């Protein structure tokens, strides 16, 4: 009698031991570990790595699809794209035979998907239709195509060309070059200001942001920020943007309307890509040289957490983020 009465309890305990650990958050933060060919999935509430997942050779950058249903990861040396679930980070689909997908971008009208093929020295343009990537054209440029920005009307994409110290403007419909302009050494991140009047270019080989005219690429001004001025993310208030200074181990805050630096604070380990929480309270940064993600309290500008990830963490994303404004 006692033996049978205890059986349900024993089954209940055994069943409980089989239940997997569930993250506290409803979503994960996704970090691409470029030198380990995988990604770290992090619980943003506990700051704990949930698991590491193999992706392919050299994943560098990632971007949500226009409908936010998937995250697209480019495996630059693997020559393919990987589509992820934006909440869980689970792999949904692979798109093969995509040459050298280094930096990725969707045009604002959702019709174009653009790749800077970093080692192939060109820009590859795809039509994006019904979730499919259809090759539309290739635009050869000089050495090491890097980052991109679009005009709001989706007519033009601006491309930084690192090793020949240039920015190029390309007409998306015709795949023709509109202009090529010289810049400081090794331009990388590029951002169009909210008033659409100026292009901000991070000059990684020097210590400043160069401001160009979107119309013709004319250099208008330089903002000294720090050595290794690299990449941008907007704060979400339609006015300010953060810029990583990778060599100086700092981040600068730029007033995009007045074109001035309003603040600079320390972030260690070669800060690279960034993400901002939806409430605007935390800035997450990939500290690329020390294999960590650094979380900054944006009220105090102090380090709140550091999370150990894989080698050379680069792209970073979470679904609930501040507006890209």
Secondary structure, 3 states (H helix, E strand, C coil): CHHHHHHHHHHHHHHHHHCCCCCCCCCEEEEEECCCCEEEEEECCCCEEEEEEECCCCEEEEEECCCCCEEEEEECCCCEEEEEECCCCCEEEEECCCCCCCEEEECCCCCEEEEEECCCCEEEEEEEECCEEEEEEEEECCCCEEEEEECCCCCEEEEEECCCCEEEEEECCCCEEEEEEECCCCEEEEEECCCCCCEEEEECCCCEEEEECCCCCCEEEEEECCCCEEEEEECCCCCEEEEEECCCCEEEEEECCCCEEEEEEECCCCEEEEEEECCCCEEEEEECCCCEEEEEECCCCEEEEEEECCCCEEEEEECCECCCC
